[in-house]
Amino acid sequence: MRLDEYVSEETAGEFGDQLNDEDFRLIRKFRLQEGEKVNLPVVYGLYDRKTGELLYVGQTNKLIRRVSDHFRRTDGSQLLGLVEKDDDIDISQGTEKGRDGNIWQRVKVKYIEVQDKSRRRLIESVLEAELKPRYSSG
């Protein structure tokens, strides 16, 4: 098992035997990235720009579409719905399912491209365990 400065001993103990050097490289890349939108298969994180708090980690085949769902839909594990149910966070959704609220300005996206779906799921699990986002993806 290999330890990495961007993965704690605890998380490495839980997932270390499944992670290869490329996985560690991708996790480092995710943790260091500033964030932007693209339509790629990715593992992504949604951060509150105001507080820096990680709100959600997920994986998807099409990032732009998935982020759009988070900002316009209030069902299931969509960020807008999670924030709506959370009295301790002041991100507003507005009357048009987020379009006139401040969620668009308050959230930034970080991502890493991962083509293989099983690797995306693994890296999502590692990042969620390591970074402990406000809302769970599972």
N, C-alpha and C positions, 0 to 999 in steps of 0.2 A: 504494500500500500504506500502510495506517495502522498506526502503532505505538500500543500501549496499555500502561499501567503494569502490567497483569496478564498480558501476553503478552511474552515475551522477543523480542529482535531475531531470534534464530535461528529460533524457532518462527514468528514473523510472516513471515520470509523463506520458510519452507517452505509455510505455509498462507495467508499474507496475501491473495493474490489471490482466494481462495475465500471469505473472511470479510467479512460486511457489518457495519454498525453494530449490528444486533440481535444478531449472533453475539458481538461484543465485549461487549455488555451482559450477555448470558447467561453468558459466561465470567467476567466480573467478579462477577456475582451468585453463581456457584458458588464462586469462591475466597473470598468474604466470608461465606458462609452457615455457620451453626452445625451444622445437621443434624437431621433427624427422619424418620419413616416416613410415606409416603403411597402410594396406588395410582394413579399417574399415569404417562404416558409421559415418561421422564426420561433424563438423563445423570447418573450418580451416581458417588460415590467412597466407598470404605470405608477408614476411618482407624483406626489403633491409638490408642485413647484414652490409653494409658499413655505412649507415645513420641511421639505426634503424626504418626507416619509414615503416608504414604498407601500403602495396601496394594494397591488395585485401583481402576481406573476402568472403567466399563462403561456400556451404554445398554440400555434395556428399555422395553417398552410398559406393564408393570405392576410398579412398584417393589416393593411389599410381597411379591409372589410371588417375585420374583427374589432379594431379600435373604434370604427364607426358604430358598430353594434354596442360597444361599451358606453358610448356617449349619447345614444339615442333611444336605447331600449331599457326598460326598468324590470325586466323579468330575469329569473334564474340568477346566474352569476355575472350579470352585466354590472359594470362599475356604477352606473347611474342608479340602478336598483339597490345596490349594496350601500351606497352613500345615502340614498333616500331613507333607508331604515336605520341609519346610524345617527343618533342624536349628538354624538361627540365630535362631529366633523362639520365644518362650515363651508362645504362646497355645495353651491346651489345648482339645481337642475333647471330652473326656469319653468315657464308654462308650455314650452314647445319641446318637451323631452330633452332638455339640455342645450338646445341651440341658442337660447337667449339667456342662459344661466352662465355662471363663471367656470363651469367644469372644463370647457374648451381651453380657457386660458390658464387654469390651475394645474392641469395634468400634463406631464411630459412623458414621452415613451422612450425606453431604452430597449434595444433588441440585439440579438445575434442570429445570423442566418444558420440554420441547421436543416439540411435537406431530408435526412432520414427521420421518419416519424418516431421510431422507437428511441432514437437518441434525443429528439426534442423532448419527449416525455421524461426521460431520465434526467436531462439537464434542468427541466422545469422543476422536477421533484427536488433536486439538489439545491437549486436556488431558493425554492420555497422553504426548505428546511433550514438553510443557512441564513437567509435574509429575513425570514418571518414577516411576511407582508401583513398589513392590517386585515385584509380579507383573504380567506383561503380559496384556492381554485377547486378544491375537492370537497 
